[in-house]
Amino acid sequence: MAKPILITGASSGIGYELAKVCAAHHHDLVLIARREERLLELKAELEAAHGVLVSTYRGDLTDADTRQQFFDWTEFKGITPYALINNAGFGDLTSFVESGWEKQNAMLQLNIVALTHLSRLYLPKMIAQGQGRILNVASTAAFLPGPYMAVYYASKAYVLSFTHAIAAELEGTGVTATALCPGPTQSEFQERAEVKDVKLFEGNLPTSADVALYAYNAMEKGQRTAVHGTTNKILSLATRLLPRKNLSDVAKGFQKPA
Ligand SMILES: NC(=O)c1ccc[n+]([C@@H]2O[C@H](COP(=O)([O-])OP(=O)(O)OC[C@H]3O[C@@H](n4cnc5c(N)ncnc54)[C@H](OP(=O)(O)O)[C@@H]3O)[C@@H](O)[C@H]2O)c1
């Protein structure tokens, strides 16, 4: 395979658009999500448009066995990724005590554990080949506490911190790690997280295609943090100046469920 890129959550939104951008840059792809029919449609489109090789895998990444089986399957196929894009993730707008543990646990498993597990599985081979990229999709939610989306915001703070730490460890190996921090973006996220009616998601949101192109370039440059959009960049800097209490109060105002 030509500089293959593994993308989690490529069946919609940012991951779907990242697959398109990577294929346009002549990378072969390995795509994983639960809705394999969508991945197969994307495979047909990208192989026809760009002449790249696209492999698909149906799997629920909240499950540790599935993650290991996915890794073993790529090993069997002789695939060492040039890049691993840990994009799959979801949120939920509900107060912490009203949200069910099953959903919260699945969010922790997907947003944190799967991203960490896949990085741990693939990084040794990427280091051995002397080049590679990790792109972990965090969020501007990583910069502040998020009342009514407490677990989601905290999970993204983990992604940002983890990515910076491994990026520092990886210096000199030829492998870089980038934390992508999009702000609210058009995708299926809003519907799944039930955030459509909150202030934060009002207005003209950037498309997943905009974010994906920005993300690909940041990953290639080996940037450690990539905050999408000027307003998001300014807001993420501002979060460093305000006390946490003020930050949570502001976020609470923006996100209070209708
Ligand atoms: N949209 C935003 O406003 C926004 C802002 C900041 C950060 N983000 C982050 O961007 C990333 C992509 O989200 P998106 O906005 O593109 O949302 P999306 O359209 O809902 O896409 C989420 C992707 O994750 C996959 N996924 C969900 N649960 C999975 C599971 N258990 N196992 C395997 N794959 C799973 C979904 O595929 P299947 O359902 O087919 O499995 C889908 O392909 C997430 O990490 C999200 O937190 C989004």
Ligand as a Chemical Component Dictionary entry (heavy atoms), coordinates in Angstrom:
data_LIG
# 
_chem_comp.id                   LIG 
_chem_comp.type                 NON-POLYMER 
_chem_comp.pdbx_formal_charge   0 
_chem_comp.three_letter_code    LIG 
# 
loop_
_chem_comp_atom.comp_id 
_chem_comp_atom.atom_id 
_chem_comp_atom.alt_atom_id 
_chem_comp_atom.type_symbol 
_chem_comp_atom.charge 
_chem_comp_atom.model_Cartn_x 
_chem_comp_atom.model_Cartn_y 
_chem_comp_atom.model_Cartn_z 
_chem_comp_atom.pdbx_ordinal 
LIG N1  N1  N 0  -18.792 18.309 14.812 1  
LIG C1  C1  C 0  -18.325 19.044 15.800 2  
LIG O1  O1  O 0  -18.906 20.075 16.133 3  
LIG C2  C2  C 0  -17.024 18.649 16.476 4  
LIG C3  C3  C 0  -16.313 19.647 17.155 5  
LIG C4  C4  C 0  -15.115 19.304 17.763 6  
LIG C5  C5  C 0  -14.657 18.011 17.717 7  
LIG N2  N2  N 1  -15.382 17.049 17.064 8  
LIG C6  C6  C 0  -14.860 15.679 17.045 9  
LIG O2  O2  O 0  -14.679 15.279 15.701 10 
LIG C7  C7  C 0  -14.698 13.854 15.638 11 
LIG C8  C8  C 0  -15.569 13.420 14.485 12 
LIG O3  O3  O 0  -16.901 13.776 14.761 13 
LIG P1  P1  P 0  -17.872 14.380 13.655 14 
LIG O4  O4  O 0  -18.169 15.768 14.032 15 
LIG O5  O5  O -1 -17.364 14.107 12.305 16 
LIG O6  O6  O 0  -19.192 13.532 13.991 17 
LIG P2  P2  P 0  -19.963 12.354 13.203 18 
LIG O7  O7  O 0  -20.387 12.842 11.861 19 
LIG O8  O8  O 0  -20.990 11.883 14.163 20 
LIG O9  O9  O 0  -18.846 11.229 12.994 21 
LIG C9  C9  C 0  -18.435 10.375 14.041 22 
LIG C10 C10 C 0  -17.753 9.165  13.433 23 
LIG O10 O10 O 0  -17.344 8.304  14.517 24 
LIG C11 C11 C 0  -17.809 6.997  14.240 25 
LIG N3  N3  N 0  -18.116 6.269  15.474 26 
LIG C12 C12 C 0  -18.980 6.629  16.449 27 
LIG N4  N4  N 0  -19.047 5.679  17.386 28 
LIG C13 C13 C 0  -18.202 4.682  16.986 29 
LIG C14 C14 C 0  -17.844 3.435  17.529 30 
LIG N5  N5  N 0  -18.376 2.994  18.684 31 
LIG N6  N6  N 0  -16.957 2.667  16.864 32 
LIG C15 C15 C 0  -16.434 3.081  15.681 33 
LIG N7  N7  N 0  -16.715 4.280  15.131 34 
LIG C16 C16 C 0  -17.607 5.051  15.766 35 
LIG C17 C17 C 0  -19.067 7.177  13.404 36 
LIG O11 O11 O 0  -19.289 6.028  12.590 37 
LIG P3  P3  P 0  -20.394 4.873  12.861 38 
LIG O12 O12 O 0  -21.565 5.496  13.526 39 
LIG O13 O13 O 0  -20.659 4.368  11.481 40 
LIG O14 O14 O 0  -19.672 3.866  13.711 41 
LIG C18 C18 C 0  -18.678 8.352  12.531 42 
LIG O15 O15 O 0  -17.974 7.910  11.404 43 
LIG C19 C19 C 0  -15.169 13.368 17.011 44 
LIG O16 O16 O 0  -14.051 12.926 17.751 45 
LIG C20 C20 C 0  -15.768 14.626 17.633 46 
LIG O17 O17 O 0  -15.708 14.594 19.033 47 
LIG C21 C21 C 0  -16.562 17.344 16.423 48 
# 
loop_
_chem_comp_bond.comp_id 
_chem_comp_bond.atom_id_1 
_chem_comp_bond.atom_id_2 
_chem_comp_bond.value_order 
_chem_comp_bond.pdbx_ordinal 
LIG N1  C1  SING 1  
LIG C1  O1  DOUB 2  
LIG C1  C2  SING 3  
LIG C2  C3  SING 4  
LIG C2  C21 DOUB 5  
LIG C3  C4  DOUB 6  
LIG C4  C5  SING 7  
LIG C5  N2  DOUB 8  
LIG N2  C6  SING 9  
LIG N2  C21 SING 10 
LIG C6  O2  SING 11 
LIG C6  C20 SING 12 
LIG O2  C7  SING 13 
LIG C7  C8  SING 14 
LIG C7  C19 SING 15 
LIG C8  O3  SING 16 
LIG O3  P1  SING 17 
LIG P1  O4  DOUB 18 
LIG P1  O5  SING 19 
LIG P1  O6  SING 20 
LIG O6  P2  SING 21 
LIG P2  O7  DOUB 22 
LIG P2  O8  SING 23 
LIG P2  O9  SING 24 
LIG O9  C9  SING 25 
LIG C9  C10 SING 26 
LIG C10 O10 SING 27 
LIG C10 C18 SING 28 
LIG O10 C11 SING 29 
LIG C11 N3  SING 30 
LIG C11 C17 SING 31 
LIG N3  C12 SING 32 
LIG N3  C16 SING 33 
LIG C12 N4  DOUB 34 
LIG N4  C13 SING 35 
LIG C13 C14 SING 36 
LIG C13 C16 DOUB 37 
LIG C14 N5  SING 38 
LIG C14 N6  DOUB 39 
LIG N6  C15 SING 40 
LIG C15 N7  DOUB 41 
LIG N7  C16 SING 42 
LIG C17 O11 SING 43 
LIG C17 C18 SING 44 
LIG O11 P3  SING 45 
LIG P3  O12 DOUB 46 
LIG P3  O13 SING 47 
LIG P3  O14 SING 48 
LIG C18 O15 SING 49 
LIG C19 O16 SING 50 
LIG C19 C20 SING 51 
LIG C20 O17 SING 52 
# 
